[in-house]
């Protein structure tokens, strides 16, 4: 790939990025810095933060088109339906545009489909029309067919996106998991999307997932409405690549989780 082609792809990837800060010790100042980075150079699709930081993210991003996503049921993937409902309602009230919900994957593995449907269904209702991304924690599910079935179930329960992982498990996003999840999105019979998240740090890694999405969904169908990459360090890598040919591009993306 030529340098110009790499920069074109990097610019496209930036517009598909959910810039993420989910370390346990982050502060409001860290989130404000993250949000300022999100609009430095080409703007990202969204920032993804803990629920308690939605307000500061919303204020810092005022006037921009960058969306605010918040994680719910994260990273445990518990089965407390009332807590999921309360947390989402509060987060939406604070200004979240998108909800990244961890599916109760342990319940799924033990065959308790009712528990999974209860959590995702409650999240769908509580999200009040906001984008709902369901994290299946693909690294914990293991087998491709198990990942496929979890993705199908999440989509059947109303997920707008299926997402690979929290980034807190031993195995995060993998191309094999992405492939079966993208196939589930393609075959679900309605508009839906896929988000790769966890361990994606370089242009080459990100471009692999983008190329996979283009091959399965069709290039014309890959946009922020159907494809995201959740990452922190990737942002700086993409800006650095652009800065190699574009004068004046800001290359500081803040602390990387």
C-alpha positions as CSV (number, residue, x, y, z in Angstrom):
1,X,0.0,0.0,0.0
2,X,1.4,3.4,-0.9
3,X,1.9,6.2,1.6
4,X,-1.0,8.1,0.2
5,X,-3.3,5.1,0.3
6,X,-2.3,4.4,3.9
7,X,-3.1,8.0,4.9
8,X,-6.5,7.7,3.2
9,X,-7.2,4.5,5.1
10,X,-6.0,6.1,8.4
11,X,-8.3,9.1,7.8
12,X,-11.2,6.7,7.2
13,X,-10.4,4.7,10.3
14,X,-10.4,7.8,12.5
15,X,-14.0,8.4,11.5
16,X,-14.9,4.9,12.6
17,X,-13.1,5.0,15.9
18,X,-14.7,5.0,19.4
19,X,-11.9,6.6,21.3
20,X,-11.9,4.9,24.7
21,X,-10.8,5.6,28.3
22,X,-11.9,2.9,30.7
23,X,-9.0,2.5,33.2
24,X,-10.0,2.3,36.8
25,X,-8.2,5.5,37.9
26,X,-9.3,8.0,35.2
27,X,-10.6,11.4,36.3
28,X,-12.8,14.1,34.9
29,X,-9.7,15.9,33.7
30,X,-8.6,12.7,31.9
31,X,-12.0,12.5,30.2
32,X,-11.9,16.2,29.2
33,X,-8.5,15.6,27.7
34,X,-9.8,12.5,25.8
35,X,-12.7,14.6,24.4
36,X,-10.4,17.4,23.2
37,X,-8.2,14.8,21.5
38,X,-11.3,13.3,19.8
39,X,-11.7,16.5,17.8
40,X,-8.0,17.1,17.1
41,X,-7.4,16.4,13.4
42,X,-10.2,14.3,11.8
43,X,-12.9,13.8,14.4
44,X,-13.6,10.3,15.7
45,X,-17.1,8.7,15.7
46,X,-17.5,8.6,19.5
47,X,-15.8,8.6,22.8
48,X,-16.5,5.6,25.1
49,X,-16.3,6.3,28.9
50,X,-17.6,5.1,32.3
51,X,-21.2,6.3,33.0
52,X,-20.1,8.8,35.7
53,X,-18.1,10.7,33.0
54,X,-20.9,11.1,30.5
55,X,-21.7,14.6,31.7
56,X,-18.2,16.0,31.4
57,X,-17.8,14.3,28.0
58,X,-21.1,15.9,26.8
59,X,-20.0,19.3,28.0
60,X,-16.5,19.1,26.5
61,X,-17.8,17.9,23.2
62,X,-20.5,20.5,22.9
63,X,-20.7,21.8,19.3
64,X,-19.0,18.8,17.8
65,X,-20.6,15.8,16.1
66,X,-18.6,13.3,18.2
67,X,-21.0,11.0,20.1
68,X,-20.8,9.9,23.7
69,X,-20.9,6.2,24.5
70,X,-21.1,4.7,28.0
71,X,-20.4,1.2,29.2
72,X,-23.0,-0.6,31.3
73,X,-22.8,-3.9,33.1
74,X,-19.1,-3.5,32.6
75,X,-16.9,-5.5,32.7
76,X,-18.6,-8.2,34.7
77,X,-21.6,-9.0,32.5
78,X,-23.9,-9.6,35.4
79,X,-27.5,-10.5,35.4
80,X,-29.0,-7.7,37.6
81,X,-31.8,-6.5,35.3
82,X,-32.9,-3.7,37.7
83,X,-29.4,-2.3,37.9
84,X,-29.0,-2.4,34.1
85,X,-32.3,-0.5,33.7
86,X,-31.4,2.1,36.4
87,X,-27.8,2.7,35.1
88,X,-28.9,3.1,31.5
89,X,-31.8,5.5,32.4
90,X,-29.4,7.7,34.4
91,X,-26.7,7.6,31.7
92,X,-29.1,8.5,29.0
93,X,-30.4,11.3,31.2
94,X,-26.8,12.6,31.5
95,X,-26.6,12.8,27.7
96,X,-25.2,9.5,26.4
97,X,-25.9,8.8,22.7
98,X,-24.9,5.2,22.8
99,X,-24.8,2.3,25.3
100,X,-22.1,-0.4,25.3
101,X,-23.7,-3.2,27.3
102,X,-21.9,-6.4,28.4
103,X,-24.0,-9.4,27.7
104,X,-24.3,-11.8,30.6
105,X,-22.0,-14.2,28.8
106,X,-21.7,-16.6,31.7
107,X,-25.4,-17.2,31.7
108,X,-25.2,-17.7,27.9
109,X,-22.5,-20.4,28.4
110,X,-24.6,-22.3,30.9
111,X,-27.6,-22.2,28.6
112,X,-29.7,-19.6,30.5
113,X,-31.0,-17.8,27.5
114,X,-33.8,-16.3,29.5
115,X,-31.3,-14.4,31.6
116,X,-29.5,-13.1,28.5
117,X,-32.8,-12.0,26.9
118,X,-33.9,-10.3,30.1
119,X,-30.8,-8.1,30.4
120,X,-30.6,-7.2,26.7
121,X,-34.3,-6.7,26.4
122,X,-34.3,-4.4,29.4
123,X,-31.3,-2.5,28.0
124,X,-33.1,-2.1,24.7
125,X,-36.2,-0.6,26.4
126,X,-34.2,1.6,28.8
127,X,-32.0,3.0,26.1
128,X,-34.9,5.0,24.7
129,X,-33.9,4.7,21.1
130,X,-30.2,5.3,21.6
131,X,-27.7,3.1,19.9
132,X,-27.2,-0.2,21.8
133,X,-24.0,-2.1,21.3
134,X,-23.9,-5.5,23.0
135,X,-20.5,-6.9,24.1
136,X,-20.5,-10.7,23.8
137,X,-17.0,-11.1,25.3
138,X,-15.9,-13.3,22.4
139,X,-12.6,-14.3,24.0
140,X,-14.5,-16.0,26.8
141,X,-17.0,-17.7,24.5
142,X,-14.2,-19.5,22.6
143,X,-15.6,-21.5,19.8
144,X,-16.6,-19.7,16.6
145,X,-20.1,-21.3,16.6
146,X,-20.6,-20.2,20.2
147,X,-19.7,-16.6,19.3
148,X,-22.0,-16.8,16.3
149,X,-24.9,-17.9,18.4
150,X,-24.3,-15.2,21.0
151,X,-24.2,-12.6,18.3
152,X,-27.4,-13.9,16.7
153,X,-29.1,-13.8,20.1
154,X,-28.0,-10.3,20.9
155,X,-29.2,-9.1,17.5
156,X,-32.5,-10.9,18.0
157,X,-33.0,-9.1,21.3
158,X,-32.6,-5.7,19.6
159,X,-28.9,-4.9,19.6
160,X,-27.8,-2.3,17.0
161,X,-24.2,-3.5,17.1
162,X,-22.5,-6.6,18.4
163,X,-19.1,-5.9,19.9
164,X,-16.2,-8.3,20.5
165,X,-15.0,-7.6,24.0
166,X,-14.4,-5.5,27.1
167,X,-10.7,-5.5,26.7
168,X,-10.5,-6.8,30.3
169,X,-10.4,-10.5,29.4
170,X,-7.3,-12.6,28.5
171,X,-8.4,-12.8,24.9
172,X,-9.9,-9.7,23.2
173,X,-10.7,-9.0,19.6
174,X,-9.5,-11.6,17.0
175,X,-10.1,-11.7,13.3
176,X,-11.7,-15.1,13.6
177,X,-14.3,-13.8,16.1
178,X,-14.8,-10.7,13.9
179,X,-15.6,-12.8,10.9
180,X,-18.4,-14.8,12.5
181,X,-19.8,-11.7,14.1
182,X,-19.8,-9.8,10.9
183,X,-21.5,-12.7,9.2
184,X,-24.2,-12.7,11.9
185,X,-24.7,-8.9,11.2
186,X,-24.9,-9.5,7.5
187,X,-27.5,-12.3,7.9
188,X,-29.7,-10.8,10.6
189,X,-32.2,-9.3,8.1
190,X,-32.1,-5.7,9.3
191,X,-29.6,-2.9,9.5
192,X,-27.0,-3.6,12.2
193,X,-23.3,-3.1,13.0
194,X,-20.2,-4.6,14.4
195,X,-17.6,-3.2,16.7
196,X,-14.1,-4.6,17.2
197,X,-12.6,-3.8,20.6
198,X,-9.7,-4.8,22.7
199,X,-6.0,-4.9,21.9
200,X,-6.2,-3.0,18.6
201,X,-3.2,-0.6,18.7
202,X,-1.7,-0.2,15.2
203,X,-2.8,0.9,11.8
204,X,-2.2,-2.6,10.3
205,X,-4.3,-4.2,13.0
206,X,-7.2,-1.8,12.5
207,X,-7.0,-2.0,8.7
208,X,-7.3,-5.7,8.9
209,X,-10.7,-5.4,10.6
210,X,-11.8,-2.7,8.2
211,X,-10.9,-4.9,5.2
212,X,-12.7,-7.8,6.8
213,X,-15.9,-5.7,7.3
214,X,-15.7,-4.4,3.7
215,X,-15.4,-8.0,2.4
216,X,-18.4,-9.3,4.3
217,X,-20.7,-6.3,4.4
218,X,-19.6,-4.6,1.2
219,X,-17.5,-1.5,1.2
220,X,-20.5,0.7,0.5
221,X,-22.1,-0.6,3.6
222,X,-19.2,0.2,6.0
223,X,-19.8,3.5,7.8
224,X,-20.0,4.7,11.5
225,X,-23.6,3.3,11.4
226,X,-22.4,-0.2,10.8
227,X,-18.7,-0.5,11.9
228,X,-16.6,0.8,14.8
229,X,-13.3,0.1,16.3
230,X,-12.9,0.7,20.1
231,X,-9.4,1.6,21.1
232,X,-7.2,4.2,22.8
233,X,-3.6,3.9,21.6
234,X,-4.8,3.4,18.0
235,X,-5.8,7.1,17.9
236,X,-2.3,8.3,18.3
237,X,-1.0,5.8,15.8
238,X,-3.4,7.0,13.1
239,X,-2.7,10.7,13.8
240,X,1.1,10.0,13.6
241,X,0.6,8.3,10.2
242,X,-1.4,11.3,9.0
243,X,1.2,13.7,10.3
244,X,3.8,12.1,8.1
245,X,2.2,13.8,5.1
246,X,-0.2,16.4,6.5
247,X,1.3,19.4,8.1
248,X,-0.5,20.8,11.2
249,X,-2.2,17.6,12.3
250,X,-2.2,17.3,16.0
251,X,-0.6,14.1,17.2
252,X,-1.4,14.1,20.9
253,X,-4.3,11.9,21.8
254,X,-3.9,12.0,25.6
255,X,-3.2,9.0,27.9
256,X,-3.7,5.6,26.4
257,X,-5.6,3.0,28.4
